[in-house]
Amino acid sequence: MLSHQCIPNTRNFWWSKSAKPEQQAAPTVESAPDPDHNISSAVVDTEPVTADKVAALDSVPIPATTPQDSSTGIADSDAGIDIPAIDTVIPPLQYGDLAELGLTGWSPAGIIRWSFEILQVSSGMPWFYTIIAGTLFWRVIILPANIMSLRNSSRLLPYTDQLQAVTTEWKQVDTGDRLALQRVSLKRQKIYEQARARVLPSIIMPFVQIPVTLGLFFAVRKMTLLPVEQLKQSGVSFLPDLTMADPYYILPILSTIAINVQMTVRVSGSYALGH
């Protein structure tokens, strides 16, 4: 039986070289690896880490991250999803923004722009539809005056010749002859009484319709010329930017058609009511 001194528990190359001949001839028994010893000699890096390697690693520059790279990384992270860049997103309009830009006031255009702001902020509609809805809103407001003027014109239509004769007589009367002017004025008043028409609607209608019509035009025009940044995202495909001219001339053509239809309906309606 071999003694414990002759057969070591582990292989020792130094011991194998310096062992005696009789000990070298003796068979060696290799012990089983310890199950708790999980470190393999194949994965252990036996090359020592020198100070030169540490200095070389520390000297490698780290690339700086710019805001453009970070936004590009966010946009490229989701494949197939188009995420707009931060600088292209226009914040929605808030109440009071047009007042800060000096676009509101007590003029017809300023009041109309203020109504557009309330309508857009409260409803959240795109600006293309906001302008259409705001225009319809102001047209509805002056609709009673339009109806009154249309009825008045239709009632006076059968008396057109008499009114033209009175107007010609009025121009021929001397401005210093008050009696003659009063006589012509009474003739005009009698014609209105026979037609059951009133003079006031015919007088006040231009003072109601003209400020609203011109106010709508100048309100939108100044918003596009300033411009209001939110108008650059209109919400429609054929005209995405309201601050630019319509390249397809769709809006001018539609506007011309609408004006012609309105004039035709007005004339035909006056003629029908007169008869």
C-alpha positions as CSV (number, residue, x, y, z in Angstrom):
1,M,0.0,0.0,0.0
2,L,1.3,3.4,-1.1
3,S,1.8,6.0,1.5
4,H,0.2,9.4,1.5
5,Q,3.6,11.0,0.9
6,C,4.3,9.1,-2.2
7,I,1.0,9.8,-4.0
8,P,-0.1,13.4,-3.9
9,N,-3.7,14.5,-4.3
10,T,-3.1,16.7,-7.3
11,R,-0.7,16.7,-10.2
12,N,2.4,18.7,-9.6
13,F,4.7,19.2,-12.5
14,W,7.4,20.5,-10.4
15,W,7.1,17.5,-8.1
16,S,7.2,15.2,-11.1
17,K,10.5,16.6,-12.3
18,S,12.2,16.6,-9.0
19,A,10.9,13.2,-7.8
20,K,13.2,10.3,-7.3
21,P,13.4,7.5,-9.9
22,E,11.5,5.1,-7.8
23,Q,8.8,7.7,-7.2
24,Q,8.6,8.5,-10.9
25,A,8.0,4.9,-11.7
26,A,5.0,4.8,-9.3
27,P,1.6,5.3,-10.9
28,T,0.0,8.6,-10.3
29,V,-3.7,8.9,-9.4
30,E,-5.5,12.0,-10.7
31,S,-8.3,13.2,-8.4
32,A,-11.7,14.2,-9.6
33,P,-12.4,17.9,-10.0
34,D,-14.2,19.7,-7.2
35,P,-17.9,20.2,-8.2
36,D,-17.8,23.6,-6.5
37,H,-14.9,24.7,-8.7
38,N,-16.6,26.0,-11.8
39,I,-13.8,28.1,-13.2
40,S,-12.3,26.5,-16.3
41,S,-8.7,27.0,-17.2
42,A,-9.8,27.6,-20.9
43,V,-11.7,30.8,-20.1
44,V,-9.1,32.3,-17.7
45,D,-7.1,35.0,-19.3
46,T,-3.6,34.2,-18.2
47,E,-2.2,37.3,-19.9
48,P,-1.7,39.9,-17.2
49,V,-3.2,43.4,-17.6
50,T,-0.4,45.9,-17.8
51,A,-0.4,49.6,-17.2
52,D,0.1,50.3,-20.9
53,K,-3.1,48.5,-21.8
54,V,-5.1,50.4,-19.1
55,A,-3.7,53.7,-20.4
56,A,-4.6,52.8,-24.0
57,L,-8.2,51.9,-23.0
58,D,-8.5,55.2,-21.1
59,S,-7.2,57.2,-24.0
60,V,-10.0,55.9,-26.5
61,P,-12.3,59.0,-27.1
62,I,-16.0,58.6,-26.3
63,P,-18.1,60.1,-29.1
64,A,-20.3,62.9,-28.0
65,T,-24.1,62.7,-28.5
66,T,-25.7,65.8,-30.1
67,P,-29.4,66.7,-29.9
68,Q,-29.7,65.9,-33.6
69,D,-28.3,62.4,-33.0
70,S,-30.7,61.8,-30.1
71,S,-33.7,62.9,-32.0
72,T,-32.6,60.8,-35.0
73,G,-32.2,57.8,-32.7
74,I,-35.7,58.2,-31.4
75,A,-37.1,58.5,-34.9
76,D,-35.2,55.4,-36.1
77,S,-36.0,53.3,-33.1
78,D,-39.4,52.3,-34.2
79,A,-39.3,50.8,-37.7
80,G,-42.2,51.8,-39.9
81,I,-43.4,54.6,-37.7
82,D,-42.9,58.1,-38.9
83,I,-42.2,60.2,-35.8
84,P,-41.8,63.9,-36.6
85,A,-38.8,65.7,-35.4
86,I,-39.1,68.0,-32.4
87,D,-38.5,71.2,-34.3
88,T,-41.4,70.4,-36.9
89,V,-44.1,70.0,-34.3
90,I,-46.2,73.2,-34.0
91,P,-47.9,73.6,-30.6
92,P,-51.7,74.1,-30.8
93,L,-53.1,77.6,-30.5
94,Q,-54.1,78.7,-27.0
95,Y,-56.6,81.3,-25.9
96,G,-54.9,84.7,-25.9
97,D,-52.2,83.9,-28.5
98,L,-53.8,86.1,-31.2
99,A,-54.1,89.0,-28.7
100,E,-50.3,88.7,-28.0
101,L,-49.7,88.9,-31.7
102,G,-51.8,92.0,-32.0
103,L,-54.5,90.4,-34.1
104,T,-57.5,91.0,-32.0
105,G,-59.3,94.3,-31.3
106,W,-62.6,96.2,-31.7
107,S,-62.3,96.5,-35.5
108,P,-64.5,94.1,-37.6
109,A,-61.4,92.1,-38.6
110,G,-60.1,92.0,-35.0
111,I,-63.5,90.7,-33.7
112,I,-63.7,88.1,-36.4
113,R,-60.2,86.8,-35.6
114,W,-61.1,86.7,-31.9
115,S,-64.1,84.5,-32.8
116,F,-61.9,82.3,-34.9
117,E,-59.6,81.8,-32.0
118,I,-62.5,80.8,-29.6
119,L,-63.9,78.4,-32.2
120,Q,-60.6,76.7,-32.9
121,V,-59.4,76.4,-29.3
122,S,-62.8,75.1,-28.0
123,S,-63.5,72.6,-30.8
124,G,-59.9,71.6,-31.8
125,M,-60.9,71.6,-35.5
126,P,-58.1,72.0,-38.2
127,W,-57.7,75.6,-39.3
128,F,-59.1,75.0,-42.8
129,Y,-62.5,73.9,-41.3
130,T,-62.3,76.5,-38.6
131,I,-62.2,79.3,-41.2
132,I,-65.1,77.8,-43.1
133,A,-67.1,77.4,-39.9
134,G,-66.3,80.9,-38.7
135,T,-67.4,82.3,-42.0
136,L,-70.7,80.5,-41.9
137,F,-71.1,81.7,-38.3
138,W,-70.9,85.4,-39.3
139,R,-73.1,84.8,-42.3
140,V,-75.8,83.4,-40.1
141,I,-75.5,86.4,-37.8
142,I,-76.3,88.8,-40.7
143,L,-78.8,86.5,-42.2
144,P,-81.9,88.3,-40.7
145,A,-80.7,91.6,-42.2
146,N,-80.2,89.9,-45.5
147,I,-83.7,88.4,-45.5
148,M,-85.2,91.8,-44.5
149,S,-83.3,93.5,-47.3
150,L,-84.4,90.8,-49.8
151,R,-88.0,91.1,-48.9
152,N,-87.8,94.9,-49.1
153,S,-86.3,94.7,-52.5
154,S,-88.8,92.2,-53.7
155,R,-91.7,94.4,-52.6
156,L,-90.3,97.4,-54.4
157,L,-89.6,95.6,-57.6
158,P,-93.0,96.3,-59.2
159,Y,-92.6,100.0,-58.4
160,T,-89.2,100.3,-60.1
161,D,-90.3,102.7,-62.8
162,Q,-92.0,105.0,-60.3
163,L,-88.9,105.1,-58.1
164,Q,-86.7,105.9,-61.0
165,A,-89.0,108.8,-62.0
166,V,-88.9,110.2,-58.4
167,T,-85.1,109.8,-58.4
168,T,-84.8,111.8,-61.6
169,E,-87.1,114.5,-60.3
170,W,-85.0,114.7,-57.1
171,K,-81.9,115.3,-59.1
172,Q,-83.5,118.1,-61.1
173,V,-84.8,120.0,-58.1
174,D,-82.7,122.9,-56.8
175,T,-81.1,122.1,-53.5
176,G,-82.2,125.5,-52.2
177,D,-85.9,124.8,-52.9
178,R,-87.0,123.0,-49.7
179,L,-90.6,122.8,-50.7
180,A,-89.8,121.0,-53.9
181,L,-87.5,118.6,-52.1
182,Q,-90.2,117.9,-49.5
183,R,-92.7,117.2,-52.2
184,V,-90.4,114.7,-53.9
185,S,-89.7,113.0,-50.6
186,L,-93.4,112.6,-49.9
187,K,-93.8,111.0,-53.3
188,R,-91.1,108.5,-52.5
189,Q,-92.6,107.8,-49.1
190,K,-96.0,107.2,-50.7
191,I,-94.5,104.6,-53.0
192,Y,-92.9,102.7,-50.1
193,E,-96.3,102.7,-48.3
194,Q,-98.0,101.3,-51.3
195,A,-95.4,98.6,-51.6
196,R,-95.5,97.9,-47.9
197,A,-91.8,98.3,-47.8
198,R,-89.5,100.2,-45.3
199,V,-86.7,102.6,-46.1
200,L,-84.6,101.6,-43.1
201,P,-83.6,98.0,-44.2
202,S,-82.4,99.4,-47.6
203,I,-80.3,102.0,-45.8
204,I,-78.7,99.9,-43.0
205,M,-78.0,96.7,-45.0
206,P,-74.8,98.0,-46.6
207,F,-73.5,99.1,-43.2
208,V,-74.1,95.6,-41.9
209,Q,-73.0,93.4,-44.8
210,I,-69.9,95.4,-46.0
211,P,-68.0,95.4,-42.6
212,V,-68.6,91.6,-42.2
213,T,-67.5,90.8,-45.7
214,L,-64.4,93.0,-45.7
215,G,-63.7,91.9,-42.1
216,L,-63.6,88.3,-43.0
217,F,-61.2,89.0,-45.9
218,F,-58.8,91.1,-44.0
219,A,-58.9,88.9,-40.9
220,V,-57.8,85.8,-42.8
221,R,-55.3,87.8,-44.9
222,K,-53.4,89.2,-42.0
223,M,-53.3,85.9,-40.2
224,T,-51.7,84.3,-43.3
225,L,-49.2,87.2,-43.9
226,L,-48.0,87.5,-40.3
227,P,-48.1,84.4,-40.3
228,V,-49.8,82.5,-37.5
229,E,-47.7,79.3,-37.3
230,Q,-50.7,77.0,-36.7
231,L,-52.0,77.9,-40.2
232,K,-49.0,76.0,-41.7
233,Q,-50.8,72.8,-40.6
234,S,-54.3,73.2,-42.2
235,G,-55.5,69.7,-41.9
236,V,-56.3,69.0,-45.6
237,S,-54.2,67.2,-48.1
238,F,-54.6,69.4,-51.2
239,L,-53.7,72.6,-49.2
240,P,-51.5,71.6,-46.2
241,D,-50.2,75.2,-45.7
242,L,-52.7,78.0,-45.5
243,T,-49.9,80.6,-45.6
244,M,-49.1,79.6,-49.1
245,A,-51.1,80.3,-52.3
246,D,-53.3,77.5,-53.6
247,P,-51.2,75.8,-56.3
248,Y,-54.3,74.1,-57.9
249,Y,-56.6,77.3,-57.9
250,I,-59.3,75.2,-56.2
251,L,-60.4,77.9,-53.7
252,P,-60.5,80.8,-56.2
253,I,-62.7,78.7,-58.6
254,L,-65.0,77.6,-55.8
255,S,-65.3,81.2,-54.5
256,T,-66.2,82.5,-58.0
257,I,-68.8,79.8,-58.4
258,A,-70.3,80.6,-55.0
259,I,-70.6,84.3,-55.7
260,N,-72.3,83.7,-59.1
261,V,-74.8,81.3,-57.5
262,Q,-75.5,83.7,-54.7
263,M,-76.2,86.6,-57.2
264,T,-78.4,84.3,-59.3
265,V,-80.4,83.1,-56.4
266,R,-80.8,86.6,-55.1
267,V,-82.1,88.0,-58.4
268,S,-84.4,85.1,-59.0
269,G,-85.7,85.2,-55.4
270,S,-86.4,88.9,-55.6
271,Y,-88.3,88.5,-58.9
272,A,-90.4,85.6,-57.5
273,L,-91.3,87.5,-54.4
274,G,-92.2,90.5,-56.4
275,H,-94.7,88.6,-58.4
